[in-house]
Amino acid sequence: MARWKSLACCGALIAALIVRADAGEMNPIPGDPVTIDTGRVSGTMLDNGVRAYLGVPFAAPPVRDLRWKAPQPKKPWKGIWNADTRLTNCYISLRASTLNHYFGEIRSSEDCLYANIWTPAGAKPGDRLPVVVWVHGGGFQEGSINFQVYYGQALAKKGVVFAAIDYRVNIFGNLAHPELTAQSGHNASGNYGLMDLIAGLRWLKRNAAAFGGDPDNLTVLGQSAGAMAVDLMAVSPLAKQCVDVPGQPGCHKLFDKIIALSGGYHGVAAPHLDTLKEEEASGVALQQAMKAKDIAEMRTRPADEITEIAKAHKIRFGGPNLDGYVLTESPAAAFAAGHQMDVPTLLSSTGNDIFSKNAVTSATTLADYRDGARKLYGADADAFLKLFPAATDAQAQAQAKAVARISGFGIVARDWARAQSATGKAPVWLVQYDHPHPYPPGVEISDMDVKTAGAYHNSDLPFWFGTLDSMNLYRHIRDWTPYDYSLSDRMGDVVVAFAKTGNPATAAAPIPRYNPAREQRLVFGDAGTGDNGVMIETLNEKQVDFIETHPLRRN
């Protein structure tokens, strides 16, 4: 109990550090400025000794004539870049203050492509500390490195250099158009967000040592669309190109390990990956809706106007596309052929993840459960009910939850693990977060029902990052317990162990290496389950195979 109280105290300290950094207060770091390849940078010292460098440019802002172009190098500067406060988000809509993930009024602009970096106290060039790089989610439509739930000071405190990199999303990261394809020099367009990420990772490889990091020990950590982006980069010819690291000859990989949370393009629940022609058609439709004569004119129009026109005409750019340049094949095809970057991989999902909701998993009574099975599986309903039997309402609720946990991104993670194991040599591990958040009585959150949310998509993030208190920065919407802080501490240790050694297993979380012949995953659950909330689960092969062979219409 004393340790839990200590962890809760540390959580309050983290909240104070978040507020101080966001307020723009600068506490000079002894030894600054840091010299990187474009100039000198000064950050700010946090009260716990962690050093924060917020808003460091890794590429030129993609504005005006650089809109819808590959990221360009940032021009060197002569003075000192003050990296002491978070800068703009890549252009996204502002978020209502009643949303679950509301993190303040952050400026939104095409003037972006910055990195946030946190380093341990006393880190210095030559320390060769492991580097963890965050790729945010948001369906390739929104998201930001500046949301406090993604801040890296807690993980940096544990001994890693933690970085987060911007990338363009929505229209500005994904638009393809025949004119852009013709102008590109490689007969492709779209995928600007992916190219931003590749450029950011290359920049970090070149400059990691300046912040005390090891350029040859870089773990890329993505969630949701961020995990999907990592999956795509693992098979991208552009991402597979060698990276030059100053003073270190030889071919350096873009990244050395993968952590993917709730996302990917593998198996029955994999999201659709558009073709270039599909995305080009949307680009032409947008041009026509804007009444613009060409791309040059489209580049002169303000971002908010373009966004509103696209919304009014229901034109959406869903994400990356198979353009033949950045992406030449889907991850499923690439992994099957053994074309992926073969690196150690940690895969995770949540217990009530995206694409797991359906008539069965939403059932609360036995009658609804059986009726849902018949609606979804028709002639195979009896086979489903034999594999997932229930005779009472309580059993039906338990089985509904069991189905959810091996559906959606839960089965995507399992299928990614199988794909890597089939053609790769590097090990893979599988985990799941299944611990619902504790909410204050009567709290209302506009984009979720706290009574049925369970371990929802994104619910694991404050636990992995050690940022539980970020959820209460602007209004009190969580009643965290000592157990929550303890669980978060252990999950953070998993990230750090994996980054340091390539093996995520710790004494408190002994994650077994994935074995397709005996599929197991470690589950982070409630305090009363397993060993202090942690248990190793063996997947039921017949149950998983049924879900795998019965794709559902998503809702």
C-alpha positions as CSV (number, residue, x, y, z in Angstrom):
1,M,0.0,0.0,0.0
2,A,2.9,2.4,0.7
3,R,4.1,1.9,-2.8
4,W,0.6,2.6,-4.2
5,K,0.4,5.8,-2.2
6,S,3.8,6.8,-3.5
7,L,2.7,6.2,-7.1
8,A,-0.4,8.3,-6.6
9,C,1.8,11.1,-5.3
10,C,4.0,10.8,-8.3
11,G,0.9,11.1,-10.6
12,A,0.0,14.4,-9.0
13,L,3.6,15.6,-9.6
14,I,3.3,14.6,-13.3
15,A,0.1,16.7,-13.6
16,A,1.9,19.7,-12.1
17,L,4.8,19.2,-14.6
18,I,2.3,19.1,-17.5
19,V,0.7,22.3,-16.5
20,R,4.0,24.1,-16.0
21,A,5.4,23.0,-19.4
22,D,2.2,24.1,-21.1
23,A,2.2,27.4,-19.4
24,G,5.4,28.3,-21.3
25,E,7.6,28.5,-18.2
26,M,11.2,28.0,-19.0
27,N,13.7,26.6,-16.6
28,P,17.1,26.6,-18.3
29,I,18.8,23.3,-18.7
30,P,22.5,23.2,-17.6
31,G,24.6,22.4,-20.7
32,D,22.1,23.7,-23.2
33,P,21.9,24.5,-26.0
34,V,22.0,21.1,-27.7
35,T,23.5,21.1,-31.2
36,I,21.5,19.3,-33.9
37,D,22.0,19.2,-37.7
38,T,20.1,22.4,-38.3
39,G,21.3,24.5,-35.4
40,R,21.2,24.9,-31.6
41,V,18.2,24.1,-29.4
42,S,17.4,24.9,-25.8
43,G,14.6,23.2,-23.8
44,T,13.2,23.5,-20.3
45,M,14.0,21.5,-17.1
46,L,11.0,20.0,-15.3
47,D,10.8,19.7,-11.6
48,N,11.5,16.0,-11.6
49,G,14.8,16.6,-13.6
50,V,13.4,15.4,-16.9
51,R,14.4,17.7,-19.8
52,A,11.7,18.7,-22.3
53,Y,12.4,20.0,-25.8
54,L,9.0,20.9,-27.2
55,G,8.4,22.0,-30.8
56,V,11.7,21.2,-32.4
57,P,11.3,21.4,-36.2
58,F,12.3,18.3,-38.2
59,A,11.2,19.6,-41.6
60,A,10.0,22.8,-43.2
61,P,6.4,23.8,-42.5
62,P,4.3,22.3,-45.3
63,V,2.6,25.6,-46.1
64,R,1.7,27.5,-49.3
65,D,3.6,26.0,-52.2
66,L,4.7,23.1,-50.0
67,R,1.1,22.0,-49.3
68,W,0.6,18.5,-50.8
69,K,4.3,17.9,-51.3
70,A,6.7,15.6,-49.7
71,P,8.3,17.1,-46.6
72,Q,11.3,19.4,-47.3
73,P,14.4,19.9,-45.1
74,K,14.2,22.6,-42.5
75,K,16.7,25.5,-43.3
76,P,19.4,25.8,-40.6
77,W,19.1,28.7,-38.2
78,K,21.9,30.9,-36.7
79,G,20.6,31.6,-33.2
80,I,19.1,29.3,-30.5
81,W,15.7,27.7,-31.1
82,N,13.7,28.0,-27.9
83,A,11.9,24.6,-27.5
84,D,10.2,25.3,-24.2
85,T,6.5,25.1,-25.0
86,R,4.2,23.0,-27.2
87,L,3.5,24.5,-30.7
88,T,0.7,23.9,-33.2
89,N,-1.1,20.8,-34.1
90,C,-1.0,19.8,-37.8
91,Y,-4.4,21.1,-39.1
92,I,-7.3,19.5,-37.3
93,S,-10.6,20.7,-36.0
94,L,-10.8,22.0,-32.5
95,R,-12.3,19.6,-29.9
96,A,-15.3,20.2,-27.7
97,S,-14.4,20.5,-24.0
98,T,-17.0,17.8,-23.1
99,L,-15.1,15.1,-25.1
100,N,-13.2,12.3,-23.4
101,H,-10.0,13.4,-25.0
102,Y,-10.1,17.1,-24.6
103,F,-6.7,18.6,-23.8
104,G,-7.1,22.3,-24.0
105,E,-7.2,24.9,-26.8
106,I,-4.1,24.1,-28.8
107,R,-3.4,26.1,-32.0
108,S,-4.2,24.2,-35.2
109,S,-2.2,25.1,-38.4
110,E,-0.5,23.7,-41.4
111,D,2.6,25.3,-39.9
112,C,3.6,22.0,-38.3
113,L,6.1,19.1,-38.5
114,Y,7.7,19.5,-35.1
115,A,9.0,17.0,-32.6
116,N,8.5,16.9,-28.8
117,I,11.4,15.3,-26.9
118,W,11.9,14.3,-23.3
119,T,15.2,13.1,-22.0
120,P,16.2,11.7,-18.6
121,A,17.9,13.9,-16.0
122,G,21.6,14.2,-16.8
123,A,21.3,12.7,-20.3
124,K,24.2,13.7,-22.5
125,P,25.6,12.9,-25.9
126,G,27.2,9.6,-25.9
127,D,25.0,8.0,-23.3
128,R,23.3,5.8,-26.0
129,L,20.0,5.6,-24.2
130,P,17.1,3.7,-25.9
131,V,14.8,6.0,-28.0
132,V,11.0,5.6,-28.1
133,V,9.2,7.5,-30.8
134,W,5.4,8.1,-30.5
135,V,3.1,8.0,-33.5
136,H,-0.4,9.3,-32.5
137,G,-3.7,7.9,-33.8
138,G,-6.8,9.6,-34.9
139,G,-8.0,7.7,-37.9
140,F,-5.6,9.6,-40.2
141,Q,-8.1,12.5,-39.7
142,E,-7.1,14.1,-36.4
143,G,-4.8,13.7,-33.4
144,S,-1.8,15.5,-32.1
145,I,1.5,15.0,-30.3
146,N,0.5,17.9,-28.1
147,F,-2.3,16.1,-26.2
148,Q,-1.0,15.8,-22.6
149,V,-2.0,12.1,-22.4
150,Y,0.8,11.5,-24.9
151,Y,3.5,13.4,-22.9
152,G,6.8,11.5,-22.4
153,Q,8.2,12.7,-19.0
154,A,7.1,9.6,-17.0
155,L,8.8,7.2,-19.5
156,A,11.8,9.5,-19.8
157,K,12.1,9.3,-16.0
158,K,12.4,5.5,-16.4
159,G,15.5,5.9,-18.6
160,V,14.5,6.4,-22.2
161,V,14.7,9.3,-24.6
162,F,11.1,9.8,-25.6
163,A,10.1,11.6,-28.8
164,A,6.8,12.3,-30.6
165,I,6.6,13.5,-34.2
166,D,4.0,15.4,-36.1
167,Y,2.5,14.3,-39.3
168,R,-0.2,15.7,-41.6
169,V,-3.6,14.2,-41.5
170,N,-7.0,14.4,-43.2
171,I,-7.1,16.4,-46.5
172,F,-3.6,17.8,-46.0
173,G,-1.9,14.5,-45.3
174,N,-3.9,12.2,-47.6
175,L,-5.2,14.0,-50.7
176,A,-4.2,12.5,-54.0
177,H,-4.9,14.0,-57.4
178,P,-3.8,13.2,-61.0
179,E,-2.1,16.6,-61.3
180,L,-0.1,15.9,-58.1
181,T,0.7,12.5,-59.4
182,A,2.1,13.9,-62.6
183,Q,4.1,16.6,-60.8
184,S,5.6,14.2,-58.1
185,G,8.5,12.8,-60.1
186,H,7.6,9.3,-59.0
187,N,4.0,9.0,-60.5
188,A,2.3,9.0,-57.1
189,S,0.4,11.3,-54.8
190,G,-1.1,11.3,-51.3
191,N,0.7,9.6,-48.4
192,Y,2.1,12.9,-47.3
193,G,1.5,12.0,-43.6
194,L,3.4,8.8,-44.0
195,M,6.3,10.6,-45.7
196,D,6.3,13.1,-42.8
197,L,6.7,10.2,-40.4
198,I,9.5,8.7,-42.4
199,A,11.2,12.1,-42.5
200,G,10.8,12.6,-38.8
201,L,12.2,9.2,-38.0
202,R,15.2,9.9,-40.3
203,W,15.7,13.2,-38.5
204,L,15.6,11.4,-35.1
205,K,18.1,8.8,-36.3
206,R,20.5,11.6,-37.3
207,N,20.0,13.6,-34.1
208,A,19.2,11.1,-31.4
209,A,22.8,11.1,-30.1
210,A,22.6,14.9,-29.4
211,F,19.9,14.2,-26.8
212,G,21.7,11.2,-25.3
213,G,19.9,8.6,-27.4
214,D,21.2,5.6,-29.3
215,P,20.4,5.9,-33.0
216,D,20.6,2.2,-33.4
217,N,18.1,1.4,-30.7
218,L,14.9,3.2,-31.8
219,T,11.5,1.8,-30.9
220,V,8.6,3.2,-32.8
221,L,5.3,3.2,-30.8
222,G,2.0,3.7,-32.6
223,Q,-1.6,3.5,-31.6
224,S,-4.7,3.1,-33.7
225,A,-4.0,4.9,-37.0
226,G,-0.5,5.4,-35.6
227,A,-0.1,1.6,-35.3
228,M,-1.5,1.3,-38.8
229,A,1.1,3.8,-40.0
230,V,3.9,1.8,-38.3
231,D,2.6,-1.3,-40.1
232,L,2.7,0.5,-43.4
233,M,6.2,1.8,-42.8
234,A,7.3,-1.7,-42.0
235,V,6.6,-2.7,-45.6
236,S,7.3,0.6,-47.3
237,P,10.3,0.6,-49.8
238,L,10.9,4.3,-48.8
239,A,11.1,3.4,-45.1
240,K,13.4,0.5,-45.8
241,Q,16.1,2.7,-47.3
242,C,19.3,3.1,-45.3
243,V,19.6,6.1,-43.0
244,D,22.9,7.9,-42.8
245,V,23.9,8.7,-39.2
246,P,26.7,11.2,-38.7
247,G,29.9,9.6,-37.5
248,Q,28.5,6.1,-37.7
249,P,29.2,4.5,-41.1
250,G,27.1,1.7,-42.5
251,C,23.4,1.1,-43.2
252,H,21.1,2.1,-40.3
253,K,17.5,1.0,-40.2
254,L,14.7,3.5,-39.9
255,F,13.6,1.8,-36.6
256,D,14.7,-1.2,-34.7
257,K,11.6,-2.4,-32.8
258,I,7.8,-2.0,-33.0
259,I,5.1,-1.5,-30.4
260,A,1.7,-1.4,-32.1
261,L,-1.4,-0.7,-30.0
262,S,-4.9,-1.3,-31.4
263,G,-4.2,-1.1,-35.1
264,G,-2.8,-2.8,-38.2
265,Y,-3.8,-4.2,-41.5
266,H,-3.8,-7.9,-40.9
267,G,-6.6,-10.5,-41.0
268,V,-10.4,-10.5,-41.1
269,A,-10.8,-7.2,-39.3
270,A,-8.2,-5.2,-41.2
271,P,-9.2,-1.8,-42.4
272,H,-9.5,-1.1,-46.1
273,L,-6.4,0.3,-47.9
274,D,-7.4,2.6,-50.8
275,T,-5.7,2.5,-54.2
276,L,-4.2,5.6,-55.8
277,K,-7.0,5.8,-58.3
278,E,-9.6,5.8,-55.6
279,E,-7.9,8.6,-53.8
280,E,-7.3,10.5,-57.0
281,A,-11.0,10.4,-57.7
282,S,-11.7,12.0,-54.4
283,G,-9.1,14.7,-55.2
284,V,-10.8,15.6,-58.4
285,A,-14.1,15.7,-56.7
286,L,-12.7,18.2,-54.2
287,Q,-11.2,20.3,-56.9
288,Q,-14.6,20.5,-58.6
289,A,-16.4,21.3,-55.4
290,M,-13.9,24.1,-54.8
291,K,-14.4,25.4,-58.3
292,A,-10.6,25.6,-58.6
293,K,-8.9,25.4,-62.0
294,D,-5.9,23.5,-60.8
295,I,-3.7,22.4,-57.8
296,A,-1.9,25.8,-57.8
297,E,-5.2,27.5,-57.1
298,M,-6.2,24.9,-54.5
299,R,-3.0,25.7,-52.7
300,T,-4.0,29.3,-52.3
301,R,-7.2,28.6,-50.4
302,P,-7.3,28.6,-46.6
303,A,-7.3,25.3,-44.8
304,D,-10.6,25.9,-42.9
305,E,-12.4,26.8,-46.2
306,I,-11.2,23.6,-47.9
307,T,-12.2,21.6,-44.9
308,E,-15.7,23.0,-44.9
309,I,-16.2,22.4,-48.6
310,A,-15.1,18.8,-48.3
311,K,-17.4,18.3,-45.3
312,A,-20.4,19.9,-47.2
313,H,-19.8,17.6,-50.2
314,K,-19.1,14.5,-48.1
315,I,-15.6,14.1,-49.6
316,R,-13.2,12.3,-47.3
317,F,-9.6,11.2,-47.7
318,G,-9.5,8.1,-45.6
319,G,-5.7,7.6,-45.2
320,P,-2.7,6.3,-47.0
321,N,-3.0,4.6,-50.4
322,L,-1.2,2.1,-52.5
323,D,0.6,4.6,-54.6
324,G,3.3,2.5,-56.0
325,Y,6.0,4.6,-54.4
326,V,5.6,4.9,-50.7
327,L,3.5,1.8,-50.7
328,T,3.7,-1.0,-53.3
329,E,1.8,-3.7,-51.5
330,S,-0.4,-4.2,-48.5
331,P,1.1,-5.3,-45.2
332,A,-0.8,-8.6,-45.4
333,A,0.8,-9.3,-48.8
334,A,4.2,-8.0,-47.8
335,F,4.3,-10.1,-44.6
336,A,3.1,-13.2,-46.5
337,A,6.0,-12.8,-48.9
338,G,8.5,-12.0,-46.1
339,H,9.1,-8.4,-47.3
340,Q,8.5,-6.7,-43.9
341,M,11.2,-5.1,-41.8
342,D,12.0,-8.0,-39.5
343,V,12.2,-6.5,-36.1
344,P,11.1,-7.4,-32.6
345,T,7.4,-6.5,-32.2
346,L,5.1,-6.0,-29.2
347,L,1.4,-6.0,-30.2
348,S,-1.6,-5.0,-28.0
349,S,-5.3,-4.3,-28.1
350,T,-8.0,-3.4,-25.6
351,G,-10.8,-5.5,-24.3
352,N,-13.5,-3.4,-26.0
353,D,-11.6,-2.2,-29.0
354,I,-12.7,-0.7,-32.4
355,F,-14.6,-3.0,-34.7
356,S,-15.6,-5.4,-31.9
357,K,-19.1,-4.0,-31.4
358,N,-21.9,-6.0,-32.9
359,A,-25.3,-7.6,-32.0
360,V,-23.5,-10.3,-30.0
361,T,-21.0,-8.3,-28.1
362,S,-23.6,-5.7,-27.2
363,A,-26.0,-8.2,-25.7
364,T,-27.0,-7.9,-22.0
365,T,-29.6,-10.7,-21.9
366,L,-29.5,-14.4,-23.0
367,A,-32.3,-13.7,-25.4
368,D,-30.4,-10.9,-27.0
369,Y,-27.3,-12.9,-27.2
370,R,-28.9,-15.8,-29.0
371,D,-30.9,-13.5,-31.3
372,G,-27.7,-11.6,-32.1
373,A,-25.9,-14.9,-33.0
374,R,-28.7,-15.9,-35.4
375,K,-28.6,-12.4,-37.0
376,L,-24.9,-12.4,-37.4
377,Y,-24.1,-16.0,-38.2
378,G,-27.3,-17.4,-39.7
379,A,-26.9,-21.1,-40.4
380,D,-23.7,-21.1,-38.3
381,A,-25.4,-19.7,-35.2
382,D,-25.6,-23.1,-33.5
383,A,-21.9,-23.7,-34.1
384,F,-21.1,-20.2,-32.6
385,L,-23.4,-20.9,-29.5
386,K,-21.6,-24.3,-29.0
387,L,-18.2,-22.6,-29.0
388,F,-19.5,-19.7,-26.8
389,P,-22.2,-21.3,-24.7
390,A,-24.5,-19.4,-22.3
391,A,-27.5,-20.5,-20.3
392,T,-28.1,-17.4,-18.2
393,D,-28.0,-13.6,-18.7
394,A,-24.8,-13.4,-16.7
395,Q,-23.2,-16.1,-18.8
396,A,-24.4,-14.3,-22.0
397,Q,-22.8,-11.1,-20.8
398,A,-19.5,-12.9,-20.0
399,Q,-19.5,-14.6,-23.4
400,A,-20.3,-11.3,-25.2
401,K,-17.2,-9.8,-23.6
402,A,-15.1,-12.8,-24.5
403,V,-16.2,-12.4,-28.2
404,A,-15.3,-8.7,-28.1
405,R,-11.9,-9.4,-26.7
406,I,-11.0,-11.6,-29.7
407,S,-12.7,-9.4,-32.3
408,G,-11.8,-6.1,-34.0
409,F,-8.3,-4.9,-33.3
410,G,-7.9,-7.8,-30.9
411,I,-7.9,-10.3,-33.7
412,V,-5.8,-7.9,-35.9
413,A,-3.1,-8.0,-33.3
414,R,-3.2,-11.8,-33.2
415,D,-3.1,-12.0,-37.0
416,W,-0.2,-9.6,-37.2
417,A,1.6,-11.8,-34.7
418,R,0.9,-14.9,-36.8
419,A,2.1,-13.1,-40.0
420,Q,5.4,-12.1,-38.4
421,S,5.9,-15.5,-36.9
422,A,5.3,-17.2,-40.3
423,T,7.9,-15.3,-42.3
424,G,10.1,-13.4,-39.9
425,K,12.9,-14.4,-37.6
426,A,12.4,-11.6,-35.0
427,P,10.3,-12.4,-32.0
428,V,6.8,-11.1,-31.3
429,W,4.7,-10.7,-28.1
430,L,1.0,-10.3,-27.6
431,V,-0.8,-8.4,-24.8
432,Q,-4.2,-6.9,-24.1
433,Y,-5.4,-4.1,-21.8
434,D,-8.7,-5.0,-20.2
435,H,-9.2,-2.7,-17.2
436,P,-12.2,-0.2,-17.4
437,H,-11.5,3.3,-16.0
438,P,-13.1,4.4,-12.7
439,Y,-15.4,7.3,-13.2
440,P,-16.9,9.8,-10.7
441,P,-20.6,9.3,-10.0
442,G,-22.8,11.1,-12.5
443,V,-20.0,12.2,-14.8
444,E,-21.0,12.8,-18.4
445,I,-18.7,12.6,-21.4
446,S,-20.3,13.5,-24.7
447,D,-18.6,11.0,-27.0
448,M,-18.9,7.9,-24.8
449,D,-21.2,6.1,-22.3
450,V,-19.2,5.4,-19.2
451,K,-21.5,2.7,-18.2
452,T,-20.8,0.5,-21.2
453,A,-17.4,1.8,-22.3
454,G,-15.3,-1.0,-20.7
455,A,-11.7,-1.1,-21.8
456,Y,-12.5,1.1,-24.8
457,H,-10.2,2.0,-27.7
458,N,-7.6,4.5,-26.3
459,S,-8.2,3.6,-22.7
460,D,-4.8,2.0,-22.3
461,L,-2.9,5.1,-23.4
462,P,-2.6,6.9,-20.0
463,F,-1.5,3.7,-18.5
464,W,1.3,3.0,-21.0
465,F,2.5,6.7,-20.8
466,G,2.1,7.2,-17.0
467,T,-0.2,10.2,-17.7
468,L,-3.3,9.2,-15.7
469,D,-3.7,12.7,-14.3
470,S,-3.9,14.3,-17.8
471,M,-7.4,13.0,-17.9
472,N,-8.4,15.4,-15.1
473,L,-6.5,18.5,-16.2
474,Y,-9.6,20.5,-17.4
475,R,-12.4,18.7,-15.6
476,H,-12.7,15.8,-13.2
477,I,-13.7,12.8,-15.2
478,R,-11.7,10.0,-13.6
479,D,-11.5,8.7,-10.0
480,W,-8.1,7.0,-10.2
481,T,-7.2,4.6,-7.5
482,P,-3.8,3.4,-6.1
483,Y,-4.2,0.3,-8.2
484,D,-4.5,2.4,-11.4
485,Y,-1.2,4.1,-10.6
486,S,0.4,0.7,-9.8
487,L,-0.8,-0.8,-13.1
488,S,0.4,2.2,-15.1
489,D,3.8,1.9,-13.5
490,R,4.1,-1.7,-14.4
491,M,2.9,-1.1,-18.0
492,G,5.5,1.7,-18.4
493,D,8.1,-0.7,-17.2
494,V,7.1,-3.0,-20.1
495,V,7.7,-0.3,-22.6
496,V,11.1,0.6,-21.2
497,A,12.2,-3.1,-20.9
498,F,11.3,-3.6,-24.5
499,A,13.1,-0.5,-25.6
500,K,16.2,-1.4,-23.7
501,T,16.5,-5.1,-24.4
502,G,14.1,-6.1,-27.1
503,N,12.1,-8.2,-24.6
504,P,9.1,-6.7,-22.9
505,A,8.8,-9.2,-20.1
506,T,9.4,-8.0,-16.6
507,A,9.1,-9.7,-13.2
508,A,5.6,-8.1,-12.7
509,A,4.5,-8.7,-16.3
510,P,6.1,-12.0,-17.6
511,I,4.8,-11.7,-21.2
512,P,5.4,-15.0,-23.0
513,R,6.9,-14.9,-26.5
514,Y,4.2,-15.5,-29.0
515,N,4.0,-19.1,-30.3
516,P,1.5,-19.8,-33.1
517,A,1.3,-23.5,-31.9
518,R,0.1,-22.3,-28.5
519,E,-1.2,-18.8,-28.7
520,Q,-0.9,-16.9,-25.5
521,R,-1.1,-13.2,-24.5
522,L,-0.6,-11.4,-21.2
523,V,-3.7,-9.4,-20.0
524,F,-3.6,-6.3,-17.9
525,G,-6.9,-6.5,-16.0
526,D,-8.6,-5.5,-12.8
527,A,-7.1,-5.8,-9.4
528,G,-8.9,-9.0,-8.5
529,T,-7.8,-11.0,-11.6
530,G,-4.7,-13.1,-12.0
531,D,-1.5,-12.1,-10.1
532,N,-2.3,-8.5,-9.0
533,G,-4.3,-7.8,-12.1
534,V,-1.9,-9.5,-14.6
535,M,-2.6,-12.9,-16.1
536,I,-1.4,-15.1,-19.0
537,E,-4.3,-16.2,-21.2
538,T,-4.2,-19.1,-23.7
539,L,-6.4,-18.3,-26.7
540,N,-9.0,-20.9,-27.7
541,E,-8.0,-21.8,-31.2
542,K,-11.5,-22.9,-32.3
543,Q,-13.1,-19.8,-30.9
544,V,-10.6,-17.5,-32.7
545,D,-10.8,-19.5,-35.9
546,F,-14.6,-19.0,-35.9
547,I,-14.3,-15.3,-35.5
548,E,-11.6,-15.3,-38.2
549,T,-13.7,-17.1,-40.7
550,H,-16.9,-15.1,-40.1
551,P,-16.3,-11.4,-41.0
552,L,-18.9,-9.0,-39.8
553,R,-20.3,-5.8,-41.2
554,R,-18.7,-3.2,-38.9
555,N,-20.7,-0.7,-36.8
